[in-house]
Amino acid sequence: MTGWNRVLKFWVIFVIATLNINLVQIFSSPFKLISKSIYTSIIDYSKASFSKFLVILLNLQGNGSVVRVYNPVTVQPQSVIFSNHQLYTDWIYIWTLLYKLESNADHLIIILKHSLKHIPILGWGMQFFNFIFLRRSWAVDNKTLSNQLHQISANSNPYTLLLFPEGTTISNDSRPKSNNFTKKIGVEDFHHLLYPRVTGLLHSLRSLSHNPNLQVIDSTLAYPDIPPGVYGQDWYTLKNTFLRRISPDIIHLHMSSWKLCDIPIHSDDLFTSWLLQRWHEKEQRLRVFQESHTLDPSGKYQDIPLNLTHPLAHTLDAFIYFVPIILEFASQAAQPTRVTSSNCTTTHLGLDDEFTESHCSAVNSRLFVVAATMTEVFISQFLSLGDNFSEEIAIFLVCLVFSTSKVFLEKAHSVSSAVLLRRGALGIALFKNLVMCLHGAFLIHMAIHLALLVVEHAYCLLEVRVL
């Protein structure tokens, strides 16, 4: 697979999935005023869908990973996980592990840096997920953290709070800052870790202390095959992980668990000592890992592959059955009367017909290539179903999904791309054209694949008769 094709596949599948999730979140907004429980259920479903989509992303390039869990523990309905921070994908691996363990993947709340809040599509979705965004200034973050933790603790609903006390990954920028801080307070810095920030974790635990049996999990992450002298974040970058097939085959994760009542959160000094003790234990584990590639010298662990538990159902869940995009297109069907040019349909809005026709033709021709690539991704996803479904059943189900959506899309086609562009809805215009092209490309791919299946079966029958 060429590099550009791999990049194209990733971005098309990423944008379509995240757009579906964003749309279902937006559609659910009125329920926030009508029924908070219904709204919360929809958001939790979108959160679970995103966790499944992350699993698909990790396997999209054919380089699936395994999480090797040392001292595995059962994640309780209400829990806090704190971890060391080596890669920008640490939170992805922990979230997908929760999905595999069927433990609160739909109730995860992550504390992230504030700059991620405004990333188009992804950042918007994280805001709907009720993730907590901090500016790394306690004067500002104190109020933000207190308010959102109060909402979490106001009821008995399940949740898992994930945070990274180091505040950032280890890098050429963060390592000197940690060294300078430890020199300032007169302590020795860690070699494999950054010095932890106590305030955020302590404040979180105190805010959730109404439940004395709250589970607190210490997670230690380690990654193999990082060259000497290179930081993990510089080797397993986002680009390398998702576009270049350079990702860890095995994610090593050690778990330790406490009840909140056994942690000295009543005293700043005692809690600081407790957390530093955890960090010294992490440092020792990572030192052992560097020498023997294990976080537990006893060798006891459980390997958990990061794949979809139910491939077909959860793939459809990840894309929310394409319903949000279909509804968005269908909602545009009721439009004013229109006139038809030779190649493109337009609405009376004083728009130049020549521009409209050329624009629609250009968009459709370019997006046909994207659609063809996209169908290849979906075919590969749906046909890798393991032993639960045959290829023929998978093809039939995929065709059924696209055929059902075609009715809505034909109605949506009455709205021209030019009209949508005139209204400023560039994203909707592009996706409308993409999905319309998708049908043609999909039918071509399906026809070829079915023809190959027929030839294969015919060859097998002929070979049996000859024998």
Disulfide bonds with the S-S distance in Angstrom:
Cys344-Cys360 2.41
